[in-house]
Amino acid sequence: MERIPNITGLRFFLAFLVVIFHVSEFCSKHEIPFYNSLPVFNKGYEAVCVFFSLSGFLIIRQLYVEKELQNTISLKNFYTRRILRIFPLYFLILFFGLIYYKYILSNFGFSGSFNDDYNLYEGLLLSVFFMPNVFASLYSPGGIIEVLWSIGVEEQFYLFIAPFLLLFPLRRHLYFLLFFTIGFFAFYYGVEGNFFARFNMLFFYFTASGIVSILVLKCSYLFNNKIVASVLFLMFGVYFTTNFFNDLLSNANYNFISMLLFSMVIGFLSVKKYLFLNNRLITYLGKISYGIYVYHSIVIQFLGLVYIKIFAGFRIDYFIIVGFYNVFVIVLTIIISHFSYQYFEKFFMNLYRKKLISS
């Protein structure tokens, strides 16, 4: 399938927003100088929701096209691709995090910002069986592990969406996705204390974008209007650089508008190439964004330890510390993610390609 423009580059900017959000969050808990006064520094949750929308757009588009061409969906191939792309890095971070919080960090005299008083086997079982969001919510086991919550939500979505789209006739896909999105959103925010809301299973972001992905395939002319595109992109910019929507809307309405805005922005981005999202550097950083997303918490922890143990006693200007901390986190995370992508993740990604060639 032809590569969709802009999407890979957008992934990097979303990962960047998650990183700067977690830097200030970590520093504020450990008395390290931080800065988060601008709204853009507090959009980590929203960036993850755009990630969900991107995943829904791409996965449902892929499944729809496969069924259109083959009259079926290969669940084996679908899950093999997902496993080889997601699991190696996911389990690497999970096991590192469990060891780090359980057996390493306590030796440095740190406690309070995470909980290691939980049954290790229960934590492992929850994480291995696609429920790190439940693990994170119940036990707060530490940022390195907790960042995996969104990976778990994606896996949970993949588990049900492919079989459902296989079972439903192609002509019913839009109806199913529309019914599910409306029904699930109403249940999520309408039933207090429900399981899905408690553990942040934000499936409606995926399916709303899936609807748009099918509309782009069938009615691409609807997404060529420059005026509508400009309005949407302006709203998207306002959304991430101000608190206008947060202050104006209730939580449910905020997520409803977010769901619509994200899916429509992605739809319009998918039909026309924008240079700033498609230059070689940004595209490559987008390719390694999965690594950026999961490694940055480790880098934040490491630099935090270095600061507290070595530099905390020095009289250094507040904003110099803030600037250097953020820059070092971003640069080190990108370097680690580059090597991880080239020498670890690619190995597993190529396994699937070799399987295709040999079959």
C-alpha positions in Angstrom: 0.0 0.0 0.0 1.3 3.5 -0.9 2.7 5.4 2.1 0.3 8.0 3.4 1.9 11.5 3.5 2.5 13.5 6.7 1.5 10.7 9.2 5.0 9.6 10.0 6.3 13.1 10.6 3.3 13.9 12.8 4.2 11.0 15.0 7.5 12.7 16.0 5.8 15.9 17.1 3.3 13.9 19.2 6.1 11.9 20.8 7.9 15.2 21.5 4.8 16.6 23.3 4.7 13.4 25.5 8.4 13.8 26.3 8.2 17.4 27.5 5.1 16.7 29.5 6.7 13.8 31.3 9.9 15.8 31.9 8.1 18.6 33.9 5.9 16.0 35.6 8.9 14.0 36.8 10.9 17.1 37.8 8.0 18.6 39.8 7.8 15.4 41.9 11.5 15.4 42.7 12.3 19.0 43.4 14.2 19.5 40.1 13.7 22.8 38.3 11.0 22.6 35.7 8.9 24.7 33.4 5.3 23.9 32.3 3.6 27.3 32.3 2.8 27.2 28.6 -0.2 25.0 27.7 1.9 23.1 25.1 3.9 21.5 28.0 0.8 19.9 29.4 -0.6 18.2 26.3 0.8 14.7 26.9 -2.7 13.1 27.3 -4.0 14.8 24.2 -0.9 13.7 22.2 -1.5 10.1 23.1 -5.2 10.4 22.0 -3.9 11.6 18.6 -1.7 8.5 18.5 -4.8 6.4 19.1 -6.5 8.3 16.3 -3.6 7.7 14.0 -3.5 4.0 14.8 -7.2 3.6 14.2 -7.0 5.4 10.9 -4.1 3.3 9.6 -5.2 -0.1 11.0 -8.8 0.2 9.9 -7.8 1.5 6.5 -5.4 -1.4 6.1 -8.0 -4.0 7.1 -10.7 -2.4 4.9 -8.4 -2.4 1.8 -7.4 -6.0 2.5 -10.9 -7.2 2.7 -11.9 -5.2 -0.4 -9.1 -6.8 -2.4 -9.0 -10.3 -0.9 -12.6 -10.6 0.3 -11.1 -11.7 3.6 -8.7 -10.6 6.3 -5.8 -12.7 7.4 -5.9 -12.6 11.1 -2.6 -14.5 11.3 -0.8 -12.0 9.2 -2.3 -9.1 11.0 -1.4 -10.2 14.5 2.1 -11.4 13.3 2.8 -7.9 12.1 1.6 -6.3 15.3 3.5 -8.8 17.5 6.8 -8.3 15.7 6.5 -4.5 15.7 5.2 -3.9 19.2 6.2 -6.8 21.5 10.0 -6.8 21.4 10.4 -3.2 22.6 7.3 -3.4 24.9 8.7 -6.4 26.8 12.2 -4.9 26.9 10.9 -1.8 28.6 8.5 -3.8 30.8 11.2 -6.1 32.2 13.7 -3.3 32.6 11.1 -1.2 34.5 10.2 -4.0 36.8 13.8 -4.7 37.7 14.7 -1.0 38.0 11.9 -0.2 40.4 11.9 -3.4 42.4 15.6 -4.0 42.8 17.7 -1.0 41.6 16.2 2.3 42.5 15.8 1.5 46.2 19.6 1.2 46.5 19.8 4.9 45.6 17.5 5.8 48.4 14.5 6.9 46.3 10.9 6.1 47.1 7.5 7.8 47.2 6.9 8.6 43.5 6.2 5.0 42.7 4.9 1.9 44.4 6.9 -1.4 44.6 4.5 -2.9 47.1 2.6 -5.2 44.7 2.7 -8.8 43.7 5.3 -9.1 41.0 3.6 -12.0 39.4 0.3 -10.2 39.2 2.0 -7.2 37.6 3.7 -9.5 35.1 0.4 -11.3 34.3 -1.5 -8.1 33.7 1.3 -6.7 31.5 1.8 -10.0 29.5 -1.9 -10.3 28.9 -2.3 -6.9 27.3 -3.4 -5.0 30.4 -0.6 -2.6 31.4 -3.2 0.1 31.7 -4.9 -1.9 34.5 -1.5 -2.5 36.1 -0.6 1.2 36.0 -3.9 2.3 37.3 -4.1 -0.1 40.2 -0.5 0.1 41.4 1.3 3.1 40.0 4.5 1.0 39.5 6.6 3.9 38.2 6.8 6.0 35.1 8.9 3.6 33.0 6.2 1.0 33.3 3.2 3.3 33.4 4.1 4.8 30.0 3.2 1.4 28.5 -0.5 1.9 29.4 -1.3 3.3 25.9 0.4 0.3 24.2 -1.9 -1.9 26.2 -5.0 0.1 25.0 -3.8 -0.3 21.4 -3.3 -4.0 21.8 -6.8 -4.4 23.4 -8.3 -2.5 20.4 -6.4 -4.7 17.9 -7.7 -7.9 19.6 -11.3 -7.1 18.8 -11.3 -4.9 15.7 -9.7 -7.3 13.2 -12.1 -10.2 13.9 -15.1 -7.9 13.8 -14.2 -6.4 10.5 -13.6 -9.9 9.2 -17.0 -11.0 10.2 -18.9 -8.0 9.0 -19.6 -7.6 5.3 -17.5 -4.8 3.7 -20.6 -2.7 3.0 -21.5 -2.8 6.7 -18.1 -1.6 8.0 -19.0 2.0 8.2 -22.3 1.3 9.9 -20.6 -1.0 12.5 -17.9 1.6 13.2 -20.4 4.4 13.5 -22.6 2.5 15.8 -19.7 1.3 17.9 -18.2 4.8 18.2 -21.4 6.4 19.3 -22.5 3.6 21.6 -19.1 3.1 23.2 -18.6 6.9 23.8 -22.1 7.1 25.4 -21.3 4.2 27.7 -17.8 5.4 28.5 -19.0 8.8 29.8 -22.6 7.9 30.7 -22.1 5.0 33.1 -20.2 6.1 36.1 -17.3 3.9 37.3 -17.4 1.6 34.3 -14.4 -0.7 33.6 -13.5 1.0 30.3 -13.3 4.5 31.7 -11.5 3.4 34.8 -8.7 2.0 32.8 -8.6 4.6 29.9 -9.8 2.3 27.2 -10.4 5.1 24.7 -11.5 3.0 21.8 -13.7 5.6 20.3 -10.6 7.6 19.2 -9.6 4.6 17.1 -13.0 3.9 15.5 -13.8 7.5 14.7 -10.6 7.8 12.8 -11.4 4.5 11.1 -14.6 5.9 9.8 -12.7 8.9 8.3 -10.1 6.5 6.8 -12.9 4.7 4.9 -14.4 8.0 3.8 -11.0 9.1 2.5 -10.8 5.9 0.4 -14.3 6.2 -1.0 -14.8 10.0 -1.2 -11.3 11.6 -1.2 -12.7 14.7 -2.9 -14.4 15.6 0.4 -10.9 16.1 1.9 -9.5 18.4 -0.7 -11.2 21.6 0.5 -8.4 24.1 1.4 -10.7 26.3 3.5 -11.9 23.4 5.6 -8.4 22.1 5.9 -7.1 25.5 7.0 -9.8 25.9 9.7 -9.1 22.4 11.0 -5.4 22.9 11.2 -5.9 26.2 12.9 -8.2 24.6 15.5 -5.6 21.8 15.9 -2.9 24.5 16.6 -5.1 26.3 19.1 -5.9 23.0 20.8 -2.3 22.3 21.5 -1.0 25.8 22.3 -3.8 27.1 24.5 -6.3 25.9 27.1 -9.3 27.3 25.2 -11.0 24.0 24.7 -10.2 22.7 28.2 -11.6 25.7 29.9 -14.7 25.8 27.7 -15.8 22.2 27.8 -16.7 19.4 30.2 -14.4 16.3 30.2 -16.9 14.3 28.0 -17.4 17.2 25.5 -13.7 17.9 25.5 -13.0 14.3 24.4 -15.9 14.3 21.9 -14.5 17.4 20.2 -11.0 16.0 20.4 -12.2 12.7 18.8 -13.8 14.6 15.9 -11.0 17.1 15.4 -8.2 14.5 15.5 -9.9 12.2 13.0 -10.7 15.0 10.6 -7.2 16.5 10.8 -5.7 13.1 10.1 -8.1 12.7 7.2 -7.1 16.0 5.6 -3.4 15.3 6.2 -3.6 12.0 4.5 -4.5 13.4 1.0 -2.0 16.2 0.5 1.8 16.3 1.3 3.1 19.1 3.5 6.8 19.7 3.2 7.5 20.4 6.9 6.1 17.0 7.8 7.9 15.1 5.0 11.5 16.3 5.1 13.9 13.4 5.7 14.9 14.3 9.3 11.3 14.6 10.5 10.2 11.5 8.7 13.0 9.5 10.2 12.3 10.8 13.7 8.7 9.8 13.1 9.9 6.3 12.2 11.7 6.0 15.5 8.8 7.6 17.5 7.8 4.3 19.1 11.3 4.2 20.7 11.1 7.9 21.6 7.8 7.2 23.3 9.0 4.3 25.5 12.7 5.1 26.1 12.2 8.7 27.2 11.0 7.7 30.7 14.3 5.8 31.3 16.3 8.8 30.1 14.3 11.1 32.4 15.0 8.8 35.4 18.7 8.5 34.6 19.2 12.3 34.2 17.2 12.9 37.3 19.4 10.6 39.3 22.5 12.4 37.9 21.1 15.8 38.8 20.0 14.8 42.4 23.2 13.0 43.2 25.8 15.3 41.6 24.4 18.7 40.7 21.6 19.5 43.2 24.0 21.1 45.6 25.5 23.5 43.0 24.1 27.0 42.6 23.1 26.9 38.9 20.5 29.2 37.4 17.0 27.7 37.4 16.3 28.1 33.7 19.7 26.8 32.7 18.9 23.6 34.5 15.5 23.5 32.9 16.9 24.1 29.4 19.8 21.6 29.7 17.5 18.9 31.3 15.0 19.1 28.5 17.6 19.2 25.7 19.6 16.3 27.2 16.4 14.2 27.6 15.3 14.8 24.0 18.8 14.3 22.5 19.7 11.2 24.5 16.2 9.7 23.8 16.6 10.2 20.1 20.1 8.7 20.0 18.9 5.6 22.0 15.8 5.3 19.8 17.9 5.5 16.6 20.2 2.6 17.7 17.2 0.6 19.0 15.4 1.0 15.7 18.4 0.1 13.5 19.8 -2.8 15.6 16.9 -4.2 17.6 13.5 -3.3 16.2 14.4 -3.7 12.6 15.5 -7.3 13.2 11.9 -8.2 14.2 10.3 -6.1 11.5 12.4 -7.9 8.8 11.3 -11.3 10.1 7.9 -10.6 8.7 9.2 -9.3 5.4 11.3 -12.5 5.0 8.3 -14.6 5.8 6.3 -12.8 3.0 9.1 -13.3 0.5 9.5 -17.0 1.3 5.8 -17.8 1.3 
